[in-house]
Amino acid sequence: MLTPLIALLVAASGTSADIASKQVSPGLLKSAGAKYELSKSNSAAGTSKGYGGAKGKAAVQSGVPGVDSLQNWTGSFTAPGFDSNGNPQSVWPFEMVGRPPERGDVTIINSPIVPVVVDLLGPDGKVAVFNGKPLTLDPSRFIKPVVQSPEFEPFPYATGGFTQFNDAMFRTEFAERIRTKHGDDNGWHTLLFPRVKQQQRMQIPFGSWFFGTAPDGSIFTLVDESAFVTALFPATVPVDNTTVIGAAELAGDMTTRDLSVLLFDNVYLFQGSLANCCVLGFHTYDFEPGDPSNGNRERRFVFSYASWISPGLFAFGFEDITALSHELNETFNDPFVDNATPWWLSLDPILGGGLCQNNLETGDVIEVLSSLPVFPIQTHGMTYHPQNEAMFSWFAFQSPSTAANGSYSFPDETTLTTLSPGPLLPGCVPAN
């Protein structure tokens, strides 16, 4: 466990008016809603910080070929649909973390937790100060609750057994595939092994951030996505230590065999303007070229970025590990961010909002629902709020679902009870 950072008091940066002009109301976050993805304009294909685009993917069970990354398995499902260009497609390849369900293996994935301290800089380049306190957001106090959370410690689930959250969902959504010919459970598990790593630091220049005070008195920040990405991803090959990921890779704290967690304290993103707020997290990988030492295979450092969320900031019960659970579960089900599916539509029957997408992003389906989006879990003397997730059968348009109990969502089976309409054209226009 890392020793909590003792923040040094620094001289006021800029005038009080400069800093005060960047203060926003916490009500902005509730009205804006939650998002969990990078804007497509941030794609950096062909550079050292690519965000996806696996090559050579095949409908086999042996993992993505030619790639130096975490343990993964591949497969495909069949369903009528259309690709992003509106062309008919019926076979949908995918890759997932771990090993195939039929093998009955126990796969343990290292999951380094890298705490990231964020400094908000004033006009003079020093840490900004508001009401006598430096605007530094330090996640150190949340490390222990995260490690003890259902993401990393076992909890009894009705269908997945007594295990970690993501393993329980895997075992639920592929329940039909882990039964032996005698009807027994073959013992298949995919587990995360957390280890807290060296703290990293990110400094955000003035003009690229806003801040506010949460109902519990803690500080939150909204950071321009482009500034965040610049401070996060290496810009050079080989990497240097001027970015969070570059420094973590050089320290050996993030490797290609890991599913890393970059842990923040109430750090959320906006895309261009506050009208495009708020991204609570994302999962992707840092791409680095291979060399003879690894057989010239492209290197993929898979990770999730998420913040510990203060209570009362977002609507519908999103707090503590909601964003982390969303991102880790999506990483399990789509580690290289390229699992295409038939177009699907998720609509909130109460408020009318919704999402139209064509990817296997398990949390996105639920994030727009105002009813039952989180699943409270009481353990270690506190209540955690992981998000409910859509399962594989929902994306594969399987009716009935092949998951345990014929369900489409986990852990709360009542969150999703019906499939998306389909088949749909791009933009979720009915094909018929």
C-alpha positions as CSV (number, residue, x, y, z in Angstrom):
1,M,0.0,0.0,0.0
2,L,1.3,3.4,-1.0
3,T,1.8,6.0,1.7
4,P,-0.8,8.8,1.1
5,L,0.8,11.7,-0.6
6,I,1.3,14.7,1.7
7,A,0.4,17.7,-0.5
8,L,2.8,20.6,-0.1
9,L,1.3,24.0,0.2
10,V,2.3,26.1,-2.7
11,A,2.0,29.8,-3.5
12,A,-1.1,31.0,-5.1
13,S,-1.0,30.6,-8.9
14,G,-2.5,33.5,-10.8
15,T,-5.2,35.7,-9.3
16,S,-8.2,34.5,-7.3
17,A,-10.4,35.7,-10.1
18,D,-8.5,33.6,-12.6
19,I,-9.1,30.4,-10.6
20,A,-12.7,31.3,-9.6
21,S,-13.6,31.7,-13.2
22,K,-13.0,28.0,-13.7
23,Q,-15.4,26.9,-10.9
24,V,-18.5,25.1,-12.0
25,S,-21.6,23.8,-10.1
26,P,-21.8,20.1,-9.3
27,G,-25.3,20.2,-10.8
28,L,-23.6,20.3,-14.2
29,L,-22.5,16.7,-13.8
30,K,-26.0,15.4,-12.9
31,S,-27.6,17.2,-15.9
32,A,-24.9,16.2,-18.3
33,G,-25.0,12.5,-17.7
34,A,-22.2,9.9,-18.0
35,K,-20.2,8.8,-21.0
36,Y,-17.5,6.2,-21.3
37,E,-15.6,6.6,-24.5
38,L,-13.0,8.7,-26.3
39,S,-14.3,10.8,-29.2
40,K,-13.4,9.3,-32.5
41,S,-11.4,12.4,-33.4
42,N,-8.8,11.2,-30.9
43,S,-7.9,8.2,-33.0
44,A,-4.1,8.1,-33.4
45,A,-3.8,5.3,-35.9
46,G,-0.2,4.9,-37.1
47,T,1.3,6.6,-34.1
48,S,2.7,5.2,-30.8
49,K,-0.5,5.8,-29.0
50,G,-3.1,4.0,-31.1
51,Y,-6.5,3.3,-29.4
52,G,-7.5,0.1,-31.1
53,G,-7.8,-1.6,-34.5
54,A,-6.7,-5.2,-34.1
55,K,-5.3,-6.8,-37.3
56,G,-5.5,-10.5,-38.3
57,K,-8.5,-11.3,-36.1
58,A,-9.8,-14.8,-36.8
59,A,-12.8,-16.9,-35.6
60,V,-10.6,-19.4,-33.7
61,Q,-9.9,-20.0,-30.0
62,S,-6.2,-19.3,-29.8
63,G,-6.0,-15.6,-29.3
64,V,-5.2,-12.7,-31.7
65,P,-2.1,-13.7,-33.7
66,G,1.0,-11.4,-34.1
67,V,0.3,-9.4,-30.9
68,D,2.2,-9.1,-27.7
69,S,-0.5,-8.5,-25.1
70,L,-2.5,-10.0,-22.3
71,Q,-3.9,-13.5,-22.5
72,N,-6.9,-13.6,-24.8
73,W,-9.2,-15.9,-26.7
74,T,-11.2,-15.5,-29.9
75,G,-14.5,-16.7,-31.3
76,S,-17.4,-15.6,-33.4
77,F,-21.2,-15.6,-33.4
78,T,-23.8,-15.5,-36.2
79,A,-26.6,-13.0,-36.4
80,P,-28.1,-10.9,-39.2
81,G,-26.9,-7.3,-39.3
82,F,-25.0,-4.6,-41.1
83,D,-21.5,-3.2,-40.7
84,S,-20.7,0.5,-40.2
85,N,-21.0,1.1,-43.9
86,G,-24.4,-0.5,-44.2
87,N,-23.2,-3.7,-45.8
88,P,-24.9,-6.9,-44.7
89,Q,-22.9,-9.0,-42.3
90,S,-23.8,-12.2,-40.5
91,V,-20.6,-13.5,-38.9
92,W,-19.1,-11.4,-36.0
93,P,-15.6,-12.2,-34.7
94,F,-14.6,-11.2,-31.2
95,E,-11.8,-11.5,-28.7
96,M,-12.0,-11.6,-24.9
97,V,-9.7,-11.8,-21.9
98,G,-8.4,-15.1,-20.6
99,R,-8.9,-18.5,-22.2
100,P,-11.9,-20.2,-23.8
101,P,-14.7,-21.4,-21.5
102,E,-14.5,-25.0,-22.7
103,R,-11.0,-25.5,-21.5
104,G,-11.9,-25.1,-17.8
105,D,-8.7,-23.2,-17.0
106,V,-8.1,-20.8,-14.2
107,T,-6.5,-17.8,-15.8
108,I,-4.9,-15.1,-13.5
109,I,-4.4,-11.7,-15.1
110,N,-2.0,-9.3,-13.4
111,S,-3.8,-6.0,-12.7
112,P,-1.4,-3.3,-11.7
113,I,-3.2,-0.3,-10.0
114,V,-1.4,2.9,-10.9
115,P,-2.6,5.9,-8.8
116,V,-2.5,9.1,-10.8
117,V,-2.3,12.5,-9.0
118,V,-3.6,15.4,-11.0
119,D,-2.4,19.0,-10.6
120,L,-4.5,21.7,-12.0
121,L,-2.1,24.5,-13.1
122,G,-2.7,28.2,-12.9
123,P,-1.8,30.8,-15.6
124,D,1.7,31.0,-14.3
125,G,2.3,27.2,-14.6
126,K,2.2,26.6,-10.8
127,V,-0.4,24.5,-9.0
128,A,-3.6,26.5,-8.8
129,V,-4.9,27.4,-5.3
130,F,-8.5,28.0,-4.3
131,N,-9.6,29.1,-0.8
132,G,-6.1,28.4,0.4
133,K,-5.9,24.8,-0.9
134,P,-3.9,23.6,-3.9
135,L,-6.1,22.1,-6.6
136,T,-4.4,18.7,-6.5
137,L,-6.6,15.5,-6.8
138,D,-4.9,12.5,-5.2
139,P,-6.5,9.1,-5.2
140,S,-4.3,7.6,-2.5
141,R,-7.1,7.4,0.1
142,F,-9.2,5.3,-2.3
143,I,-6.6,2.6,-3.0
144,K,-7.6,0.3,-0.1
145,P,-11.4,0.5,-0.9
146,V,-10.6,-0.2,-4.5
147,V,-8.5,-3.3,-3.7
148,Q,-11.1,-4.5,-1.3
149,S,-14.0,-3.9,-3.8
150,P,-15.9,-6.6,-5.6
151,E,-13.7,-6.0,-8.7
152,F,-10.8,-7.7,-6.9
153,E,-12.3,-9.6,-3.9
154,P,-14.9,-12.4,-4.1
155,F,-18.6,-11.9,-3.4
156,P,-21.4,-14.4,-3.7
157,Y,-23.4,-14.0,-6.9
158,A,-26.6,-15.9,-7.6
159,T,-25.3,-17.3,-10.9
160,G,-21.6,-16.8,-11.1
161,G,-20.7,-18.1,-7.7
162,F,-18.4,-16.8,-5.0
163,T,-15.8,-14.9,-7.0
164,Q,-14.8,-11.5,-8.4
165,F,-17.4,-9.4,-10.3
166,N,-16.1,-9.8,-13.8
167,D,-15.3,-13.5,-13.4
168,A,-18.9,-14.1,-12.1
169,M,-20.3,-12.3,-15.1
170,F,-18.1,-14.3,-17.5
171,R,-19.3,-17.5,-15.9
172,T,-22.9,-16.4,-16.1
173,E,-22.9,-15.3,-19.7
174,F,-21.0,-18.4,-20.9
175,A,-22.8,-20.8,-18.5
176,E,-23.8,-23.1,-21.4
177,R,-20.1,-23.5,-22.4
178,I,-18.7,-24.4,-19.0
179,R,-20.9,-27.4,-18.4
180,T,-19.3,-30.8,-18.8
181,K,-21.0,-33.6,-20.6
182,H,-22.2,-34.7,-17.1
183,G,-23.7,-31.3,-16.4
184,D,-21.0,-30.3,-13.9
185,D,-19.1,-26.9,-13.8
186,N,-15.7,-27.3,-15.4
187,G,-14.1,-24.8,-13.1
188,W,-13.4,-22.0,-15.6
189,H,-12.3,-18.7,-14.0
190,T,-10.7,-15.5,-15.2
191,L,-9.3,-13.6,-12.2
192,L,-7.6,-10.3,-11.6
193,F,-4.5,-10.1,-9.4
194,P,-4.1,-6.5,-8.1
195,R,-0.9,-4.9,-7.1
196,V,-0.5,-1.2,-6.2
197,K,2.3,0.4,-8.2
198,Q,4.3,3.6,-8.1
199,Q,2.3,6.8,-8.1
200,Q,2.3,8.8,-11.3
201,R,1.6,12.5,-11.8
202,M,-0.3,14.5,-14.4
203,Q,-0.3,18.3,-14.7
204,I,-3.1,20.0,-16.7
205,P,-2.4,23.5,-18.0
206,F,-4.7,26.4,-17.3
207,G,-7.4,26.7,-19.9
208,S,-7.9,23.0,-20.1
209,W,-9.7,22.4,-16.9
210,F,-12.7,23.4,-14.7
211,F,-13.3,22.4,-11.1
212,G,-16.0,22.2,-8.5
213,T,-16.9,21.0,-5.1
214,A,-18.8,17.7,-4.6
215,P,-21.6,17.4,-2.0
216,D,-19.2,15.6,0.4
217,G,-16.8,18.6,0.2
218,S,-14.2,16.9,-2.1
219,I,-12.9,18.6,-5.3
220,F,-13.8,17.3,-8.7
221,T,-12.3,18.4,-12.1
222,L,-13.4,18.4,-15.7
223,V,-10.5,18.1,-18.0
224,D,-10.4,18.8,-21.8
225,E,-10.0,15.4,-23.4
226,S,-7.2,16.4,-25.7
227,A,-5.1,17.7,-22.9
228,F,-5.8,14.6,-20.8
229,V,-4.8,12.3,-23.7
230,T,-1.6,14.3,-24.4
231,A,-0.6,13.9,-20.7
232,L,-1.5,10.2,-20.7
233,F,-0.1,8.6,-23.8
234,P,3.6,8.4,-24.9
235,A,4.3,10.6,-27.8
236,T,7.7,9.1,-28.7
237,V,9.2,5.7,-29.7
238,P,10.9,4.5,-27.6
239,V,8.7,6.0,-24.7
240,D,10.1,8.4,-22.2
241,N,8.9,9.4,-18.7
242,T,7.1,12.6,-19.7
243,T,3.7,11.0,-19.8
244,V,1.8,8.8,-17.2
245,I,1.8,5.7,-19.4
246,G,5.3,6.2,-20.6
247,A,6.7,6.5,-17.1
248,A,4.7,3.5,-15.9
249,E,5.9,1.4,-18.8
250,L,9.6,2.4,-18.2
251,A,9.2,1.5,-14.5
252,G,7.9,-1.9,-15.4
253,D,4.6,-1.1,-13.7
254,M,2.6,-1.6,-16.9
255,T,3.5,-4.5,-19.1
256,T,1.9,-6.1,-22.2
257,R,0.8,-9.1,-20.0
258,D,-1.3,-6.9,-17.7
259,L,-4.8,-5.4,-17.4
260,S,-3.7,-2.2,-15.8
261,V,-5.9,0.2,-13.9
262,L,-5.1,3.9,-13.9
263,L,-6.9,5.2,-10.8
264,F,-7.9,8.9,-10.5
265,D,-9.8,10.9,-7.9
266,N,-12.9,12.6,-9.4
267,V,-11.3,13.4,-12.8
268,Y,-13.7,13.5,-15.6
269,L,-13.4,14.6,-19.3
270,F,-15.2,17.0,-21.6
271,Q,-14.8,17.0,-25.4
272,G,-14.1,20.5,-26.7
273,S,-16.6,22.3,-24.4
274,L,-18.6,21.7,-21.2
275,A,-21.6,21.1,-23.4
276,N,-19.9,17.7,-24.2
277,C,-19.4,16.5,-20.6
278,C,-18.8,14.1,-19.0
279,V,-16.6,11.1,-19.8
280,L,-16.2,9.1,-16.6
281,G,-13.7,6.6,-18.0
282,F,-12.5,4.6,-21.0
283,H,-10.6,1.4,-21.7
284,T,-8.1,1.0,-24.5
285,Y,-4.5,0.1,-25.0
286,D,-1.2,1.9,-25.7
287,F,0.3,0.6,-28.9
288,E,4.0,0.4,-29.2
289,P,5.9,-1.3,-32.1
290,G,7.7,-4.6,-31.6
291,D,11.3,-5.4,-32.1
292,P,13.5,-8.6,-32.4
293,S,13.3,-9.2,-28.6
294,N,9.6,-10.0,-28.8
295,G,9.5,-11.4,-32.3
296,N,8.6,-8.0,-33.8
297,R,5.1,-8.3,-32.5
298,E,3.1,-5.1,-31.9
299,R,2.9,-4.4,-28.2
300,R,-0.5,-3.6,-26.6
301,F,-0.5,-2.3,-23.1
302,V,-4.2,-2.8,-22.1
303,F,-5.6,-0.5,-19.4
304,S,-8.7,1.1,-18.0
305,Y,-8.9,4.7,-16.8
306,A,-11.5,5.5,-14.2
307,S,-12.0,7.7,-11.1
308,W,-13.3,7.0,-7.7
309,I,-16.6,8.9,-7.8
310,S,-17.8,11.0,-4.8
311,P,-21.5,10.4,-3.8
312,G,-24.1,12.8,-5.2
313,L,-22.1,14.0,-8.2
314,F,-24.0,11.9,-10.8
315,A,-27.6,10.8,-11.2
316,F,-29.0,7.3,-10.8
317,G,-26.6,6.2,-8.0
318,F,-23.3,6.4,-9.9
319,E,-20.6,6.6,-7.2
320,D,-17.4,5.0,-5.9
321,I,-16.5,2.1,-8.3
322,T,-19.3,2.6,-10.9
323,A,-16.9,3.8,-13.6
324,L,-14.2,1.3,-12.7
325,S,-16.6,-1.6,-12.9
326,H,-18.0,-0.3,-16.2
327,E,-14.5,-0.1,-17.8
328,L,-13.1,-3.4,-16.3
329,N,-16.1,-5.4,-17.5
330,E,-15.9,-3.9,-21.0
331,T,-12.2,-4.7,-21.1
332,F,-12.9,-8.4,-20.2
333,N,-15.5,-8.5,-23.1
334,D,-13.6,-6.3,-25.6
335,P,-9.9,-5.9,-24.6
336,F,-8.8,-4.4,-27.9
337,V,-11.8,-2.2,-28.4
338,D,-12.8,-3.6,-31.8
339,N,-15.5,-6.2,-31.2
340,A,-18.1,-5.2,-33.7
341,T,-21.7,-6.4,-33.3
342,P,-25.0,-5.8,-35.2
343,W,-26.3,-2.3,-34.6
344,W,-28.2,-2.2,-31.3
345,L,-30.5,0.4,-29.6
346,S,-30.8,0.9,-25.9
347,L,-33.6,3.3,-24.8
348,D,-34.6,4.4,-21.4
349,P,-38.4,3.8,-21.2
350,I,-38.8,6.4,-18.4
351,L,-36.7,9.4,-19.6
352,G,-36.5,8.5,-23.3
353,G,-32.7,8.9,-23.7
354,G,-30.7,6.2,-25.4
355,L,-27.7,5.0,-27.3
356,C,-27.3,3.5,-30.8
357,Q,-24.0,1.6,-31.3
358,N,-22.5,-1.4,-33.0
359,N,-19.9,-2.7,-30.6
360,L,-19.6,-5.1,-27.7
361,E,-19.5,-2.5,-24.9
362,T,-21.3,-4.2,-22.0
363,G,-21.6,-1.1,-19.9
364,D,-22.8,1.4,-22.5
365,V,-26.2,-0.5,-22.9
366,I,-27.0,0.1,-19.2
367,E,-25.5,3.6,-18.7
368,V,-28.5,5.3,-20.3
369,L,-31.1,3.5,-18.1
370,S,-32.5,5.4,-15.2
371,S,-33.9,2.3,-13.6
372,L,-31.5,-0.3,-12.0
373,P,-28.2,0.9,-13.6
374,V,-26.2,-0.1,-10.5
375,F,-26.0,-3.1,-8.2
376,P,-25.3,-2.2,-4.6
377,I,-22.9,-4.6,-2.8
378,Q,-22.2,-4.4,0.9
379,T,-18.8,-5.6,2.0
380,H,-15.9,-4.4,4.2
381,G,-18.3,-2.1,6.0
382,M,-19.3,-0.1,3.0
383,T,-21.7,-0.2,0.1
384,Y,-20.2,-0.4,-3.4
385,H,-22.0,0.6,-6.6
386,P,-20.8,-1.5,-9.5
387,Q,-22.8,-1.0,-12.7
388,N,-25.1,-3.7,-14.1
389,E,-23.8,-5.0,-17.4
390,A,-25.3,-6.3,-20.6
391,M,-24.2,-9.8,-21.5
392,F,-22.9,-11.5,-24.6
393,S,-26.3,-13.0,-25.6
394,W,-27.8,-9.5,-25.8
395,F,-25.2,-8.4,-28.4
396,A,-25.5,-11.7,-30.3
397,F,-29.3,-11.3,-30.5
398,Q,-29.8,-14.7,-29.0
399,S,-33.3,-15.7,-28.2
400,P,-33.5,-17.4,-25.8
401,S,-30.3,-16.2,-24.1
402,T,-27.7,-18.9,-23.5
403,A,-26.6,-17.3,-20.3
404,A,-27.6,-18.7,-16.9
405,N,-31.4,-18.4,-16.3
406,G,-31.7,-17.1,-19.9
407,S,-30.7,-13.7,-18.7
408,Y,-29.4,-10.7,-20.6
409,S,-28.0,-8.6,-17.8
410,F,-25.7,-9.2,-14.8
411,P,-25.9,-9.1,-11.8
412,D,-29.5,-7.9,-11.8
413,E,-31.3,-10.0,-14.4
414,T,-34.3,-7.6,-14.4
415,T,-32.3,-4.7,-15.8
416,L,-32.5,-6.1,-19.3
417,T,-35.3,-8.4,-20.2
418,T,-35.7,-7.9,-23.9
419,L,-33.4,-7.6,-26.9
420,S,-32.8,-4.5,-29.0
421,P,-35.0,-4.3,-32.1
422,G,-33.2,-5.6,-35.2
423,P,-31.8,-5.9,-37.7
424,L,-30.8,-2.3,-37.8
425,L,-28.9,-0.2,-40.4
426,P,-26.3,2.4,-39.3
427,G,-27.9,4.9,-37.0
428,C,-30.3,2.3,-35.8
429,V,-32.7,2.7,-38.8
430,P,-34.9,-0.3,-39.2
431,A,-33.8,-2.5,-42.1
432,N,-37.3,-3.6,-42.9
